[in-house]
Amino acid sequence: FRTTDVTGIIKLPEGVEMVMPGDNVQMEITLITPIAIEEGLRFAIREGGRTVGSGVVAKMLAD
């Protein structure tokens, strides 16, 4: 069990401006602070104290 709070920048696929409940999308997230993370790790996206999305790390990209 591990948890952390890290700010990140989300890059949606070209042509996608918004993701609605029930949508599935692959996105690229650049974390502001480096943390230990691995493929297959589940995560939540929170905004204003509310969970607005969730996902699974599919692939790690080099800087």
Backbone torsions as a table, in degrees:
resi	resn	phi	psi	omega
1	PHE	NA	121.6	178.9
2	ARG	-146.0	147.0	179.1
3	THR	-147.7	149.7	176.8
4	THR	-154.8	164.6	179.7
5	ASP	-123.4	109.3	-176.2
6	VAL	-131.2	133.3	176.1
7	THR	-79.1	142.0	179.3
8	GLY	-144.2	164.3	177.4
9	ILE	-109.7	123.3	-177.9
10	ILE	-96.8	130.6	175.8
11	LYS	-115.8	110.9	178.5
12	LEU	-80.5	159.5	177.7
13	PRO	-60.7	154.6	179.2
14	GLU	-56.1	133.0	179.1
15	GLY	89.3	-5.9	178.8
16	VAL	-105.7	117.8	179.6
17	GLU	-98.6	-30.1	-175.0
18	MET	-149.6	147.8	177.2
19	VAL	-115.9	129.1	-176.6
20	MET	-102.7	161.5	177.7
21	PRO	-53.4	133.5	-179.0
22	GLY	93.9	-16.5	178.1
23	ASP	-74.8	149.1	172.2
24	ASN	-118.9	133.9	-177.3
25	VAL	-149.7	146.0	171.3
26	GLN	-94.3	131.8	-179.3
27	MET	-136.1	164.2	177.6
28	GLU	-110.6	128.2	180.0
29	ILE	-120.1	124.5	176.2
30	THR	-103.3	117.8	-179.2
31	LEU	-81.6	140.6	-179.9
32	ILE	-72.7	-37.3	-179.9
33	THR	-115.7	130.0	178.0
34	PRO	-64.0	137.5	175.7
35	ILE	-139.2	163.4	175.3
36	ALA	-74.5	122.8	-177.8
37	ILE	-149.5	152.1	-179.6
38	GLU	-144.8	159.4	178.3
39	GLU	-60.3	141.2	-179.2
40	GLY	92.8	-11.4	-179.9
41	LEU	-70.9	132.3	178.2
42	ARG	-85.7	148.8	179.9
43	PHE	-146.4	162.3	176.0
44	ALA	-120.0	145.9	174.5
45	ILE	-106.5	122.5	-177.3
46	ARG	-120.5	145.8	178.2
47	GLU	-143.2	125.5	179.7
48	GLY	60.3	33.0	178.4
49	GLY	81.9	1.7	-179.7
50	ARG	-117.4	143.4	175.8
51	THR	-77.7	122.1	-179.0
52	VAL	-112.8	-4.3	178.7
53	GLY	-173.1	166.0	176.4
54	SER	-148.2	162.2	-179.0
55	GLY	-168.4	-173.4	179.2
56	VAL	-132.4	134.8	176.7
57	VAL	-67.3	115.9	-177.7
58	ALA	-93.1	-35.5	-175.0
59	LYS	-158.1	140.5	175.4
60	MET	-95.3	131.3	179.5
61	LEU	-106.9	146.2	176.8
62	ALA	-72.6	157.1	179.9
63	ASP	-58.4	NA	NA
